[in-house]
Amino acid sequence: MVTMIRKLDQQRHELKALRYLLEFFPQSMQDRQTLPSRDDFQLSESQQIYDALLAAHTKEAATQAIAALELDDMDVESFLGLGGQLYHTYPQIVKERALEFRAGTMKVFVPGE
């Protein structure tokens, strides 16, 4: 059986994981065992933010790189304005869901499409 998840819900989970990673950058990016991989993020805009985090050496550089991204489905300014302290479980959720996506037991859908 395939679980269908709305794109908006998947986006929320991924952005919370990314916001947590930015909040505690660079320490959050150092433990490769718990860190989601780029492919764990299902949405291309989340992957772009993840790439910016991986390429940065400081939190300030990561923030600037993310601010410079031109993303259609996300308000970068709002993302950067959030705090990520409470989102510590979301990187693991992204990893767990990625396993379901790869197994074909979960799919993203956009209502109305």
PASEBA-1860 file (N, C-alpha, C; in nm, 3 decimals):
! residues 113
1> MVTMIRKL> 0.084/-0.118/0.000/0.000/0.000/0.000/0.089/0.125/0.000 ~ 0.051/0.222/-0.081/0.127/0.345/-0.093/0.062/0.454/-0.010 ~ 0.141/0.518/0.072/0.095/0.633/0.150/0.119/0.758/0.067 ~ 0.016/0.837/0.049/0.028/0.962/-0.026/0.044/1.077/0.073 ~ 0.142/1.162/0.047/0.165/1.278/0.133/0.161/1.403/0.046 ~ 0.089/1.502/0.096/0.080/1.627/0.021/0.217/1.692/0.011 ~ 0.244/1.754/-0.102/0.372/1.821/-0.123/0.396/1.925/-0.014 ~ 0.293/1.997/0.025/0.307/2.099/0.129/0.353/2.037/0.261
9> DQQRHELK> 0.300/1.922/0.296/0.341/1.855/0.420/0.485/1.808/0.412 ~ 0.524/1.753/0.298/0.662/1.709/0.280/0.756/1.829/0.286 ~ 0.714/1.938/0.224/0.795/2.060/0.226/0.815/2.109/0.369 ~ 0.711/2.108/0.448/0.722/2.152/0.588/0.824/2.068/0.664 ~ 0.816/1.936/0.648/0.910/1.848/0.718/1.054/1.875/0.674 ~ 1.073/1.888/0.544/1.208/1.910/0.493/1.263/2.046/0.536 ~ 1.179/2.148/0.532/1.226/2.281/0.571/1.257/2.288/0.720 ~ 1.180/2.220/0.801/1.210/2.217/0.945/1.343/2.146/0.970
17> ALRYLLEF> 1.368/2.039/0.898/1.497/1.969/0.911/1.611/2.061/0.870 ~ 1.594/2.130/0.759/1.698/2.221/0.710/1.717/2.339/0.804 ~ 1.608/2.388/0.861/1.620/2.502/0.954/1.695/2.460/1.079 ~ 1.671/2.338/1.125/1.747/2.285/1.239/1.895/2.276/1.204 ~ 1.925/2.223/1.085/2.065/2.211/1.044/2.133/2.347/1.036 ~ 2.061/2.448/0.988/2.118/2.583/0.983/2.135/2.641/1.122 ~ 2.038/2.621/1.208/2.042/2.677/1.344/2.168/2.632/1.419 ~ 2.204/2.507/1.402/2.317/2.452/1.476/2.439/2.427/1.387
25> FPQSMQDR> 2.444/2.499/1.277/2.556/2.490/1.183/2.681/2.549/1.247 ~ 2.797/2.490/1.230/2.833/2.377/1.146/2.827/2.242/1.217 ~ 2.806/2.242/1.348/2.804/2.116/1.424/2.700/2.019/1.369 ~ 2.586/2.071/1.328/2.477/1.984/1.280/2.514/1.907/1.154 ~ 2.612/1.955/1.081/2.650/1.892/0.954/2.766/1.794/0.971 ~ 2.817/1.778/1.090/2.938/1.699/1.111/2.912/1.551/1.135 ~ 2.802/1.515/1.194/2.775/1.374/1.223/2.706/1.311/1.102 ~ 2.784/1.252/1.015/2.732/1.196/0.890/2.638/1.077/0.913
33> QTLPSRDD> 2.645/1.015/1.029/2.556/0.902/1.061/2.412/0.948/1.078 ~ 2.393/1.062/1.143/2.257/1.111/1.169/2.210/1.213/1.065 ~ 2.302/1.266/0.988/2.269/1.368/0.889/2.196/1.306/0.770 ~ 2.083/1.365/0.730/2.019/1.316/0.607/2.113/1.341/0.488 ~ 2.103/1.259/0.387/2.181/1.282/0.265/2.100/1.374/0.173 ~ 2.165/1.425/0.071/2.098/1.512/-0.025/1.978/1.439/-0.087 ~ 1.997/1.312/-0.118/1.891/1.233/-0.182/1.775/1.202/-0.089 ~ 1.793/1.223/0.041/1.682/1.203/0.135/1.577/1.313/0.121
41> FQLSESQQ> 1.619/1.428/0.068/1.525/1.539/0.047/1.457/1.518/-0.088 ~ 1.326/1.511/-0.088/1.249/1.478/-0.208/1.225/1.598/-0.298 ~ 1.231/1.717/-0.244/1.198/1.838/-0.320/1.325/1.910/-0.363 ~ 1.328/1.954/-0.488/1.450/2.014/-0.543/1.493/2.140/-0.468 ~ 1.398/2.218/-0.420/1.435/2.339/-0.347/1.500/2.304/-0.213 ~ 1.456/2.198/-0.151/1.520/2.152/-0.028/1.662/2.106/-0.058 ~ 1.680/2.040/-0.171/1.814/1.995/-0.210/1.906/2.114/-0.235 ~ 1.853/2.222/-0.291/1.934/2.342/-0.314/1.980/2.403/-0.181
49> IYDALLAA> 1.892/2.407/-0.084/1.929/2.459/0.048/2.032/2.367/0.112 ~ 2.012/2.238/0.100/2.108/2.141/0.155/2.245/2.160/0.091 ~ 2.248/2.180/-0.040/2.375/2.204/-0.111/2.444/2.329/-0.057 ~ 2.365/2.433/-0.030/2.422/2.557/0.025/2.482/2.532/0.162 ~ 2.416/2.451/0.243/2.470/2.417/0.375/2.601/2.338/0.362 ~ 2.604/2.242/0.273/2.724/2.161/0.255/2.843/2.243/0.206 ~ 2.817/2.340/0.122/2.924/2.420/0.063/2.979/2.526/0.158 ~ 2.903/2.563/0.258/2.942/2.673/0.347/3.039/2.625/0.455
57> HTKEAATQ> 3.121/2.719/0.500/3.216/2.689/0.609/3.174/2.753/0.741 ~ 3.086/2.851/0.732/3.038/2.918/0.853/2.886/2.933/0.844 ~ 2.825/2.957/0.959/2.680/2.978/0.961/2.643/3.102/0.881 ~ 2.724/3.206/0.892/2.698/3.329/0.818/2.704/3.304/0.667 ~ 2.804/3.229/0.623/2.815/3.197/0.480/2.698/3.112/0.434 ~ 2.654/3.018/0.516/2.539/2.935/0.482/2.414/3.021/0.469 ~ 2.395/3.111/0.564/2.278/3.199/0.562/2.279/3.286/0.437 ~ 2.395/3.342/0.403/2.406/3.426/0.283/2.379/3.346/0.156
65> AIAALELD> 2.431/3.224/0.150/2.410/3.140/0.032/2.262/3.105/0.016 ~ 2.197/3.075/0.126/2.054/3.043/0.120/1.974/3.167/0.081 ~ 2.010/3.282/0.137/1.940/3.407/0.105/1.951/3.441/-0.044 ~ 2.059/3.400/-0.108/2.080/3.430/-0.250/2.004/3.336/-0.343 ~ 1.950/3.227/-0.289/1.876/3.133/-0.373/1.745/3.193/-0.422 ~ 1.711/3.164/-0.546/1.583/3.207/-0.601/1.493/3.084/-0.609 ~ 1.406/3.072/-0.511/1.320/2.955/-0.499/1.175/2.995/-0.525 ~ 1.105/2.915/-0.603/0.967/2.946/-0.641/0.865/2.910/-0.535
73> DMDVESFL> 0.884/2.796/-0.470/0.782/2.743/-0.379/0.806/2.776/-0.233 ~ 0.899/2.866/-0.207/0.934/2.892/-0.069/0.978/3.036/-0.050 ~ 0.940/3.094/0.062/0.981/3.229/0.097/1.110/3.219/0.179 ~ 1.222/3.248/0.115/1.353/3.234/0.179/1.364/3.323/0.302 ~ 1.313/3.443/0.293/1.320/3.537/0.406/1.248/3.480/0.529 ~ 1.131/3.422/0.508/1.058/3.361/0.620/1.134/3.241/0.676 ~ 1.191/3.161/0.586/1.270/3.045/0.629/1.385/3.089/0.719 ~ 1.456/3.191/0.676/1.571/3.238/0.753/1.529/3.306/0.883
81> GLGGQLYH> 1.407/3.356/0.889/1.357/3.421/1.009/1.312/3.325/1.118 ~ 1.294/3.200/1.082/1.251/3.100/1.181/1.368/3.059/1.270 ~ 1.334/3.015/1.389/1.434/2.952/1.475/1.423/2.802/1.454 ~ 1.533/2.732/1.467/1.531/2.589/1.444/1.551/2.504/1.567 ~ 1.550/2.567/1.684/1.580/2.496/1.808/1.487/2.378/1.835 ~ 1.363/2.390/1.800/1.264/2.288/1.835/1.250/2.178/1.729 ~ 1.328/2.185/1.624/1.311/2.094/1.511/1.412/1.980/1.511 ~ 1.464/1.942/1.626/1.570/1.842/1.634/1.531/1.704/1.582
89> TYPQIVKE> 1.403/1.673/1.578/1.360/1.540/1.530/1.345/1.534/1.377 ~ 1.339/1.648/1.312/1.307/1.649/1.169/1.415/1.592/1.077 ~ 1.544/1.610/1.105/1.642/1.542/1.018/1.621/1.390/1.015 ~ 1.590/1.332/1.128/1.565/1.187/1.132/1.436/1.151/1.059 ~ 1.334/1.235/1.070/1.208/1.211/0.997/1.234/1.211/0.847 ~ 1.316/1.305/0.800/1.349/1.312/0.657/1.419/1.183/0.614 ~ 1.513/1.136/0.695/1.584/1.010/0.663/1.487/0.892/0.659 ~ 1.399/0.883/0.757/1.304/0.771/0.763/1.207/0.773/0.645
97> RALEFRAG> 1.157/0.891/0.612/1.065/0.901/0.499/1.135/0.869/0.368 ~ 1.261/0.906/0.357/1.336/0.877/0.235/1.338/0.727/0.207 ~ 1.349/0.648/0.312/1.345/0.502/0.295/1.212/0.458/0.236 ~ 1.104/0.521/0.283/0.971/0.488/0.232/0.955/0.531/0.086 ~ 1.008/0.650/0.052/1.001/0.695/-0.087/1.079/0.600/-0.177 ~ 1.197/0.561/-0.134/1.279/0.470/-0.215/1.214/0.333/-0.231 ~ 1.144/0.289/-0.129/1.075/0.159/-0.134/0.946/0.166/-0.216 ~ 0.904/0.288/-0.249/0.781/0.305/-0.325/0.655/0.298/-0.241
105> TMKVFVPG> 0.671/0.305/-0.108/0.555/0.297/-0.020/0.502/0.435/0.019 ~ 0.569/0.541/-0.027/0.523/0.677/-0.001/0.548/0.759/-0.127 ~ 0.451/0.844/-0.159/0.463/0.932/-0.276/0.408/1.069/-0.241 ~ 0.468/1.171/-0.304/0.423/1.309/-0.287/0.318/1.338/-0.394 ~ 0.212/1.408/-0.353/0.113/1.452/-0.451/0.077/1.596/-0.424 ~ 0.031/1.662/-0.530/-0.016/1.800/-0.519/-0.167/1.796/-0.539 ~ -0.245/1.834/-0.436/-0.391/1.833/-0.453/-0.433/1.916/-0.574 ~ -0.524/1.863/-0.651/-0.574/1.934/-0.768/-0.498/1.903/-0.896
113> E> -0.389/1.830/-0.884/-0.314/1.794/-1.006/-0.345/1.653/-1.048
END
